[in-house]
Amino acid sequence: MKFHPPIIERGKDELIEIANFPDKWQPETVEQAKAELVRRGVSSQEQEKKIEKWIRDSKAELKCEMKKRALVKYQPIELFFMFIRLPATLLWGWNLKREGYIKLHKQRLSVIALGLLFYFCSILYISWSAPVTEKARLKLIQEQDISEWEKSYYGETRDSIEVKNPSR
């Protein structure tokens, strides 16, 4: 099988990667890489040292990346929109801490707590103030003097009963 670039032309590091991480490569490629490493005289100890170095480097890179992620935080406008879209905020984004975004996670939890408190207080205020305002409205209606309106609408009346003509 022909590869581009051919296995023979590849560098030692790439051949070590192909030979030692077979999940990423076709079986024929892995076999050819192992044969080429033997042909070049690269020992298994040398390959193991190279792999250990790669693993150390990747762990150090990951650690550095996690430190950077831990310091990332939301901008104020993003926090505002999270507050406004509280239901969506509740449904998505629960994996921030697992991915290393510690400050984002804490800010998100704060916005959720403030949002829930705001909505709870709003509902409480509306439920307590509605009966009071309705009572005030009914009292205002009761206190209104509508005698002028009654005269214009019903005509002259006495005690809300029309005066009947006695001649009839």
C-alpha positions as CSV (number, residue, x, y, z in Angstrom):
1,M,0.0,0.0,0.0
2,K,1.3,3.4,-0.9
3,F,1.2,6.3,1.6
4,H,1.7,10.0,1.1
5,P,4.4,10.7,2.1
6,P,5.9,7.3,2.0
7,I,6.8,5.6,5.3
8,I,10.5,5.6,4.4
9,E,10.5,9.4,4.0
10,R,8.9,10.1,7.4
11,G,10.8,11.3,10.4
12,K,11.7,9.3,13.4
13,D,9.2,11.0,15.7
14,E,6.3,10.4,13.3
15,L,7.3,6.8,12.9
16,I,7.4,6.3,16.7
17,E,3.9,7.9,16.9
18,I,2.5,5.6,14.2
19,A,4.1,2.5,15.8
20,N,3.0,3.2,19.4
21,F,-0.4,4.7,18.9
22,P,-2.0,2.1,16.5
23,D,-5.6,3.3,17.1
24,K,-5.1,6.3,14.9
25,W,-3.6,4.4,12.0
26,Q,-4.3,1.6,9.6
27,P,-2.8,-1.8,10.5
28,E,-0.6,-1.8,7.4
29,T,0.8,1.6,8.3
30,V,1.7,0.5,11.8
31,E,3.5,-2.6,10.5
32,Q,5.5,-0.6,8.0
33,A,6.4,2.0,10.6
34,K,7.6,-0.7,13.0
35,A,9.7,-2.3,10.3
36,E,11.2,1.1,9.3
37,L,12.1,1.8,13.0
38,V,13.9,-1.6,13.2
39,R,15.6,-0.8,9.9
40,R,16.8,2.6,11.3
41,G,18.0,1.0,14.5
42,V,15.6,2.8,16.9
43,S,15.4,0.7,20.0
44,S,12.2,0.2,22.1
45,Q,13.8,2.0,25.0
46,E,14.4,5.0,22.9
47,Q,10.8,4.9,21.7
48,E,9.5,4.5,25.3
49,K,11.6,7.6,26.4
50,K,10.1,9.6,23.5
51,I,6.6,8.5,24.4
52,E,7.1,9.4,28.1
53,K,8.4,12.8,27.1
54,W,5.3,13.4,25.0
55,I,3.1,12.3,27.9
56,R,4.9,14.7,30.3
57,D,4.7,17.5,27.8
58,S,1.0,16.9,27.2
59,K,0.3,16.8,30.9
60,A,2.2,20.0,31.4
61,E,0.3,21.6,28.6
62,L,-3.0,20.4,30.0
63,K,-2.1,21.8,33.4
64,C,-1.2,25.2,32.0
65,E,-4.5,25.2,30.0
66,M,-6.5,24.3,33.1
67,K,-4.8,27.2,35.0
68,K,-5.8,29.6,32.1
69,R,-9.4,28.2,32.1
70,A,-9.7,28.7,35.8
71,L,-9.1,32.4,35.5
72,V,-11.6,33.0,32.6
73,K,-14.7,35.0,33.6
74,Y,-17.9,36.4,32.0
75,Q,-18.2,40.0,30.9
76,P,-20.9,42.0,32.6
77,I,-23.1,42.1,29.5
78,E,-23.0,38.3,29.3
79,L,-24.0,38.0,33.0
80,F,-26.9,40.4,32.3
81,F,-28.2,38.2,29.4
82,M,-27.8,35.1,31.5
83,F,-30.0,36.8,34.1
84,I,-32.6,37.7,31.5
85,R,-32.6,34.2,30.0
86,L,-32.7,32.4,33.3
87,P,-34.6,29.3,32.0
88,A,-32.0,28.7,29.3
89,T,-29.2,29.4,31.9
90,L,-30.7,26.7,34.1
91,L,-30.9,24.1,31.3
92,W,-27.5,24.5,29.7
93,G,-23.8,24.9,30.8
94,W,-23.6,22.6,33.8
95,N,-20.2,21.2,32.6
96,L,-18.1,24.3,33.1
97,K,-16.5,23.2,36.4
98,R,-15.7,19.8,34.9
99,E,-14.0,21.5,31.9
100,G,-11.9,23.6,34.3
101,Y,-13.8,27.0,34.1
102,I,-14.0,27.6,37.8
103,K,-14.8,31.3,37.8
104,L,-17.3,30.9,35.0
105,H,-19.0,28.2,37.1
106,K,-19.1,30.4,40.2
107,Q,-20.4,33.4,38.3
108,R,-23.1,31.2,36.6
109,L,-24.3,29.9,40.0
110,S,-24.4,33.4,41.3
111,V,-26.5,34.6,38.4
112,I,-28.9,31.6,38.8
113,A,-29.3,32.3,42.5
114,L,-29.9,36.0,41.9
115,G,-32.3,35.3,39.1
116,L,-34.3,32.8,41.1
117,L,-34.5,35.2,44.1
118,F,-35.6,38.0,41.7
119,Y,-38.4,35.9,40.2
120,F,-39.5,34.6,43.6
121,C,-39.7,38.1,45.0
122,S,-41.5,39.4,41.9
123,I,-44.1,36.7,42.1
124,L,-44.5,37.2,45.9
125,Y,-44.9,41.0,45.4
126,I,-47.5,40.5,42.7
127,S,-49.5,37.9,44.7
128,W,-49.5,40.1,47.8
129,S,-50.1,43.4,46.2
130,A,-52.9,42.3,43.8
131,P,-55.6,41.9,46.5
132,V,-54.6,45.2,48.2
133,T,-54.9,47.1,44.9
134,E,-58.2,45.4,44.1
135,K,-59.6,46.5,47.5
136,A,-58.4,50.0,46.9
137,R,-60.0,50.1,43.5
138,L,-63.3,48.8,44.9
139,K,-63.2,51.4,47.7
140,L,-62.6,54.2,45.2
141,I,-65.5,53.0,43.1
142,Q,-67.8,52.9,46.2
143,E,-66.7,56.5,47.2
144,Q,-67.6,58.0,43.8
145,D,-70.5,60.3,43.6
146,I,-72.5,59.3,40.6
147,S,-75.7,61.4,41.3
148,E,-75.1,63.7,38.4
149,W,-74.6,60.8,36.0
150,E,-77.8,59.2,37.3
151,K,-79.8,62.4,36.7
152,S,-78.6,62.7,33.2
153,Y,-79.2,59.0,32.5
154,Y,-82.4,58.2,34.4
155,G,-83.8,61.6,34.7
156,E,-85.2,63.1,38.0
157,T,-85.6,60.3,40.5
158,R,-86.3,60.2,44.2
159,D,-84.4,57.5,46.1
160,S,-83.8,55.7,42.8
161,I,-87.6,55.2,42.3
162,E,-89.4,57.3,39.7
163,V,-92.1,59.6,41.0
164,K,-95.4,58.3,39.6
165,N,-98.0,60.7,38.4
166,P,-101.0,60.4,40.9
167,S,-103.6,61.5,38.2
168,R,-103.4,58.3,36.5
